[in-house]
């Protein structure tokens, strides 16, 4: 038995005359350029810290001088990395002072040791007592 009333097709194609085109997609906005990396300031901070740590034995003077130079370069060229170059400058100047003090102490100790004329840590005559 066929139904005389025609049912609409559930998957009916829309009438092409009534189809409205969707609005155009907005133009893609290019991403902003990446921010420059604060390389000078970071290296200044690292060398300043190394200058202080190695300066405790008197060998960090070059690290500290490098930290000061790179810190001032970072101050001019990388203003946005203020924390890094300030840390590099402070630790650099503190490392220079520390290194100079330690070097002076080493020189005074070596001069005092050289002026005694006795480079031996023990006396050979005391060794003869144990024979």
C-alpha positions in Angstrom: 0.0 0.0 0.0 1.4 3.2 -1.1 0.7 6.4 0.6 -0.6 9.0 -1.9 0.9 11.9 0.2 4.5 12.3 -0.6 6.8 12.6 2.3 9.7 15.0 2.0 13.1 13.4 1.7 15.0 13.8 5.0 18.3 14.3 3.1 16.9 16.8 0.7 19.3 19.0 -1.2 18.8 22.7 -0.7 17.7 24.8 -3.6 20.8 26.4 -5.2 19.0 29.6 -5.8 18.3 30.0 -2.0 21.9 29.1 -0.8 23.7 32.1 0.7 27.5 32.1 0.6 29.0 32.3 4.1 30.9 35.6 4.9 34.5 35.5 4.0 37.0 34.5 6.7 38.9 37.3 8.3 42.5 37.7 7.0 45.1 35.8 9.0 47.0 38.2 11.2 50.7 37.3 11.2 52.1 36.5 14.6 54.3 39.2 16.2 58.0 38.8 15.7 59.7 36.9 18.5 61.2 39.1 21.2 65.0 39.4 21.1 66.7 37.1 23.5 68.8 38.8 26.3 72.0 36.9 25.5 74.5 39.5 26.7 72.6 40.1 30.0 72.3 36.4 30.7 76.0 35.7 30.0 76.9 38.7 32.2 74.9 37.3 35.1 76.4 33.8 34.7 80.0 35.1 34.5 79.4 37.4 37.4 78.3 34.5 39.6 81.2 32.4 38.3 83.6 35.3 39.1 82.4 35.4 42.7 82.5 31.7 43.3 85.8 31.1 41.6 87.1 34.3 43.1 87.1 32.8 46.5 90.4 31.1 45.6 91.6 34.0 43.4 91.0 32.7 39.9 87.8 34.5 38.9 89.1 37.9 37.9 88.5 37.4 34.1 85.0 36.1 34.7 84.2 39.2 36.8 85.7 41.6 34.2 83.7 39.9 31.5 80.5 40.2 33.6 81.0 44.0 34.0 81.7 44.5 30.3 78.8 42.4 29.2 76.5 43.9 31.8 77.2 47.4 30.5 76.6 46.2 26.9 73.4 44.6 28.0 72.3 47.8 29.7 72.6 49.7 26.4 71.2 47.0 24.1 68.8 44.9 26.2 66.8 47.3 28.4 64.0 44.8 28.9 66.4 42.3 30.6 67.1 44.7 33.5 67.3 42.0 36.2 69.9 40.0 34.3 72.3 42.8 33.6 72.0 44.4 37.0 72.8 41.0 38.6 75.8 40.7 36.2 77.1 44.2 37.1 76.7 43.8 40.9 78.3 40.3 40.9 80.9 41.5 38.5 82.1 44.4 40.6 81.8 42.4 43.8 83.9 39.6 42.1 86.6 42.1 41.0 86.9 43.4 44.6 86.9 39.9 46.0 89.5 38.7 43.5 91.8 41.6 44.2 91.6 41.0 48.0 92.2 37.3 47.6 95.1 37.9 45.2 96.7 40.4 47.7 96.3 37.8 50.4 98.0 35.1 48.3 100.9 37.5 47.4 101.4 38.4 51.1 101.4 34.8 52.1 103.9 33.9 49.3 106.2 36.8 50.3 106.0 35.7 53.9 106.8 32.1 53.1 109.6 33.2 50.8 111.1 35.5 53.4 111.4 32.8 56.0 113.9 30.9 53.8 112.5 27.6 55.0 110.4 26.0 52.3 110.1 22.7 54.2 107.0 21.9 56.1 109.0 19.9 58.6 112.5 19.8 59.9 114.8 17.0 58.7 116.5 16.8 62.2 113.2 15.8 63.7 113.0 12.8 61.4 116.3 11.5 62.7 114.9 11.2 66.1 112.7 8.3 65.0 115.5 6.1 63.7 
